[in-house]
Amino acid sequence: MTRLNELLNDEKSIFVFDVDGVLAKMEFGDNNHYYNEDSSIDSDEQFRDAVVGGRNFYTDDLVNDTMKKFLDKLDSNKVYVLSRVLSTEEQDIKDDFLLRNYNVKKENIMYVRDFKDKLEALNLVKKLNPDTDDEHIIMVDDNVDEVLNYVMNNSKYTTMHISSFM
């Protein structure tokens, strides 16, 4: 068993989950992860504009069943969500999606505008849980370059790719 697997099953561990690609399947397009022919969404800016215009991409069919089963077994005090958003409207629909579908507390949901700000949010999780050593704060994300590698290279927190749950 790897150390990651040990930490995954350690009751001292605190989990910080990303949304897009982790708790929500990235199936926003008809035959692609992002693009929709009906709205020509092929960039973050167009996605933001569609959400601000009232489009809700976070429907219940995008719940990651594997992650739902995992979170259902965890103490909700040890579950945080940390997602990048491009608008307050996106934050609102993500909140609704998360609270409806996952064992997570509203006060444990955090948002950032830039991927690198996720490290600052992890530092806040640490501050809220001072008796937890850094290794037991686990960031689960699908973004290797901008999130996982950055956190790994700039902290002692544990980084875990979503594929560890597959």
Phi, psi and chi 1 to 4 in degrees:
 res  aa     phi    psi   chi1   chi2   chi3   chi4
   1 MET       -  133.2  178.0 -178.2  -70.1      -
   2 THR   -77.4  162.8   66.8      -      -      -
   3 ARG   -61.1  -35.8 -178.4   67.6 -179.0  140.9
   4 LEU   -59.1  -42.5  -80.0  176.2      -      -
   5 ASN   -67.2  -36.3  -78.5  -41.0      -      -
   6 GLU   -62.3  -45.9  -69.8  172.3    9.5      -
   7 LEU   -66.0  -35.1  -69.5  167.1      -      -
   8 LEU   -59.1  -33.0 -170.3   67.0      -      -
   9 ASN  -104.2    5.8  -64.1  -57.6      -      -
  10 ASP   -86.0  125.2 -168.3  -35.2      -      -
  11 GLU   -67.9  -10.4   41.5 -177.7   66.4      -
  12 LYS   -80.8  -15.9  -67.3 -175.6  -73.7 -171.1
  13 SER   -69.6  141.3  -67.7      -      -      -
  14 ILE  -114.6  129.1  -66.7  175.2      -      -
  15 PHE  -105.4  138.0  -68.2   90.0      -      -
  16 VAL  -123.4  111.6 -176.6      -      -      -
  17 PHE  -105.4  137.9  -63.5   97.0      -      -
  18 ASP   -75.5  166.1  176.3   46.1      -      -
  19 VAL   -99.4  -68.4  175.6      -      -      -
  20 ASP   -65.5  114.7  -59.9  -57.3      -      -
  21 GLY    90.4   -5.0      -      -      -      -
  22 VAL  -122.2  -68.5  175.3      -      -      -
  23 LEU   -89.3  -22.7  -62.5 -179.4      -      -
  24 ALA  -119.5  126.2      -      -      -      -
  25 LYS   -62.4  140.1  -63.4  178.1 -151.8  171.8
  26 MET   -85.9   77.0  -75.2  -69.9  -69.7      -
  27 GLU  -129.7   55.7  -63.8  178.1    2.3      -
  28 PHE   -82.2  -23.4  -61.3  143.8      -      -
  29 GLY   -98.1  171.6      -      -      -      -
  30 ASP   -72.7  -47.6  -64.9  -34.5      -      -
  31 ASN  -132.3   20.7   63.6  -23.4      -      -
  32 ASN  -142.5  167.4  -67.9  -62.6      -      -
  33 HIS   -70.3  -21.5   71.7  -71.3      -      -
  34 TYR  -135.0  -45.1 -149.9   33.2      -      -
  35 TYR   -74.9  136.5  177.3   80.2      -      -
  36 ASN  -125.3  123.6  -79.4  -65.1      -      -
  37 GLU   -59.5  -35.3  -76.9 -171.1   39.4      -
  38 ASP   -69.3  -20.9   64.5  -29.5      -      -
  39 SER  -128.5    2.1   60.2      -      -      -
  40 SER    53.6   41.9  -59.9      -      -      -
  41 ILE   -88.4  112.7  -64.6  171.1      -      -
  42 ASP  -141.3   18.3   61.7    2.3      -      -
  43 SER  -152.7  162.8   69.4      -      -      -
  44 ASP   -58.8  -39.0  -76.2  -12.4      -      -
  45 GLU   -65.7  -42.7  -67.5   75.0   24.4      -
  46 GLN   -68.8  -35.4  -70.3  172.8  -18.1      -
  47 PHE   -61.6  -49.3  179.0   83.9      -      -
  48 ARG   -56.6  -46.5  180.0 -159.7   59.5 -131.2
  49 ASP   -62.3  -38.5  -67.8  -14.5      -      -
  50 ALA   -65.8  -41.7      -      -      -      -
  51 VAL   -66.4  -45.7  169.3      -      -      -
  52 VAL   -60.5  -32.8  168.7      -      -      -
  53 GLY   -78.8   -0.3      -      -      -      -
  54 GLY   110.0    0.6      -      -      -      -
  55 ARG   -79.0  132.0 -178.4  110.6 -174.8 -117.4
  56 ASN  -111.0  109.0 -176.8   -2.7      -      -
  57 PHE   -85.0  -14.6  -69.4   91.6      -      -
  58 TYR   -95.6   75.7  -62.1   91.5      -      -
  59 THR   -95.8  158.5   54.8      -      -      -
  60 ASP   -61.5  -21.8  -67.1  -14.4      -      -
  61 ASP   -72.7   -8.0   60.0  -38.4      -      -
  62 LEU   -95.4    4.2  -64.6 -173.9      -      -
  63 VAL   -62.2  134.0  169.7      -      -      -
  64 ASN   -85.1  104.1 -179.1  -30.1      -      -
  65 ASP   -60.5  -35.7  -67.2  -30.7      -      -
  66 THR   -63.2  -44.4  -60.3      -      -      -
  67 MET   -70.4  -35.8  -61.4  -50.7  -65.1      -
  68 LYS   -60.4  -46.3 -179.4  169.6  177.0   46.9
  69 LYS   -61.5  -40.4  -71.8  175.7 -170.5  168.8
  70 PHE   -65.4  -48.5 -178.4   75.8      -      -
  71 LEU   -65.5  -33.4  -92.9   74.8      -      -
  72 ASP   -60.5  -25.3  -76.8  -13.5      -      -
  73 LYS   -87.7  -11.1  -65.3 -174.1  -76.5 -174.5
  74 LEU   -90.6  154.0  -63.3  175.9      -      -
  75 ASP   -68.4  122.6  174.3   -7.6      -      -
  76 SER   -61.4  -19.3   62.6      -      -      -
  77 ASN   -71.4  -15.3  -66.7  -49.3      -      -
  78 LYS  -110.1   19.8  -65.4 -174.1  173.8 -158.5
  79 VAL  -122.6  122.8  174.7      -      -      -
  80 TYR  -123.6  155.0  -69.6   81.3      -      -
  81 VAL  -123.2  136.5  175.5      -      -      -
  82 LEU  -138.2  111.5  173.8   55.2      -      -
  83 SER  -132.4  149.4 -175.9      -      -      -
  84 ARG   -84.0  134.3  176.8  176.6  166.0 -110.5
  85 VAL  -129.6  156.3  -66.4      -      -      -
  86 LEU  -109.6   -5.2  -57.6  172.0      -      -
  87 SER  -162.2  161.4   67.1      -      -      -
  88 THR   -67.2  -29.8   55.8      -      -      -
  89 GLU   -64.1  -40.2  -68.2   84.2   -1.9      -
  90 GLU   -65.0  -40.5 -178.0 -178.8   -2.9      -
  91 GLN   -59.5  -44.9 -178.1  174.3  -38.3      -
  92 ASP   -62.6  -43.5  -68.0  -17.0      -      -
  93 ILE   -74.2  -30.1   59.9  175.9      -      -
  94 LYS   -68.0  -43.2  -78.3 -175.8  177.1  180.0
  95 ASP   -54.1  -50.0  -83.4  -10.3      -      -
  96 ASP   -58.9  -46.7 -177.7   58.0      -      -
  97 PHE   -59.7  -47.4  171.9   79.7      -      -
  98 LEU   -67.5  -46.1  -67.3  164.4      -      -
  99 LEU   -68.7  -30.3  -64.9  170.7      -      -
 100 ARG   -75.2  -31.1 -147.9  175.3   44.6 -109.6
 101 ASN  -115.9  -13.9  -67.6  -67.1      -      -
 102 TYR  -131.0  156.6  -72.9   99.3      -      -
 103 ASN   -79.3   74.7  176.8   31.1      -      -
 104 VAL  -140.3  143.8   61.6      -      -      -
 105 LYS   -90.4  142.4  -66.2  178.7  172.9 -175.5
 106 LYS   -54.7  -41.9  170.2   87.0  168.0  108.7
 107 GLU   -69.9   -9.3   60.4  -92.1   21.7      -
 108 ASN  -101.4   11.6  -73.2    3.2      -      -
 109 ILE  -102.2  127.1  -59.0  173.1      -      -
 110 MET  -128.6  149.8  -59.2  175.2  -69.9      -
 111 TYR  -131.5  147.1  -64.4  102.2      -      -
 112 VAL  -132.0  160.0  -64.4      -      -      -
 113 ARG   -94.2  -24.4  -62.1  -76.2  175.9  171.5
 114 ASP  -127.2  141.5 -175.8   85.9      -      -
 115 PHE   -55.7  -40.1  -71.0  116.3      -      -
 116 LYS   -65.4  -22.0  -70.2 -172.8  176.9  179.5
 117 ASP   -70.4  -10.2  -67.6  -24.0      -      -
 118 LYS   -63.3  -32.1  -73.9 -169.3  172.3 -172.6
 119 LEU   -64.5  -41.3  179.9   55.6      -      -
 120 GLU   -62.0  -38.7  -70.7  178.0   37.7      -
 121 ALA   -66.4  -37.6      -      -      -      -
 122 LEU   -63.6  -37.6  -70.3  171.1      -      -
 123 ASN   -62.3  -34.9  -69.9  -25.3      -      -
 124 LEU   -66.9  -41.6  176.2   60.3      -      -
 125 VAL   -58.1  -43.0  170.6      -      -      -
 126 LYS   -61.6  -43.5  171.6   64.6  177.0  176.8
 127 LYS   -63.1  -36.4 -172.5  174.8 -177.5  179.2
 128 LEU   -74.5  -17.9  -65.8  169.2      -      -
 129 ASN  -130.7   64.7  -60.5  -82.9      -      -
 130 PRO   -64.6  -21.3   22.9  -31.5      -      -
 131 ASP   -84.9   -2.6  -65.4  -25.7      -      -
 132 THR   -95.0  126.8  -57.7      -      -      -
 133 ASP   -73.0  157.0   61.5   87.9      -      -
 134 ASP   -54.8  -39.8  -70.9    3.3      -      -
 135 GLU   -58.8  -30.0  179.7 -174.3   43.6      -
 136 HIS   -88.3    5.1  -77.6   90.4      -      -
 137 ILE  -100.3  113.6  -64.2  175.5      -      -
 138 ILE  -114.7  118.8  -57.3  171.2      -      -
 139 MET   -92.1  118.2  177.9   73.6 -140.7      -
 140 VAL  -106.4  117.0 -179.5      -      -      -
 141 ASP  -146.6  168.5 -150.5  -62.6      -      -
 142 ASP  -110.9   -7.6   63.7  -35.7      -      -
 143 ASN   -93.6  103.8 -175.2  -37.3      -      -
 144 VAL   -73.2  -53.7  173.8      -      -      -
 145 ASP   -67.6  -50.3  -69.0  -26.1      -      -
 146 GLU   -87.4  -16.8  -65.9  174.5  -58.9      -
 147 VAL  -120.2  -68.0  177.5      -      -      -
 148 LEU   -60.2  -47.9  -64.8  174.4      -      -
 149 ASN   -64.9  -39.1  -74.3   -9.5      -      -
 150 TYR   -63.4  -45.7 -175.9   76.4      -      -
 151 VAL   -64.9  -44.4  170.4      -      -      -
 152 MET   -59.3  -41.5  175.6 -175.8   68.8      -
 153 ASN   -81.6  -11.0  -68.1  -33.0      -      -
 154 ASN  -126.9   12.9  -66.9  -74.8      -      -
 155 SER  -159.7 -179.3   74.8      -      -      -
 156 LYS  -110.5   11.9  -65.1 -165.9 -177.0  -60.0
 157 TYR   -68.8  155.7  -57.6  125.4      -      -
 158 THR   -83.8  136.8  -65.0      -      -      -
 159 THR  -113.4  137.3   54.4      -      -      -
 160 MET  -137.7  126.3 -174.4  175.4  -71.2      -
 161 HIS   -78.4  147.9 -170.1  -91.9      -      -
 162 ILE   -55.3  -27.2 -176.4   61.5      -      -
 163 SER   -63.4  -17.1   62.3      -      -      -
 164 SER   -65.1  -17.7  -67.2      -      -      -
 165 PHE   -93.9    0.0  -69.5   88.3      -      -
 166 MET   -93.6      -  -63.3  175.2 -170.2      -
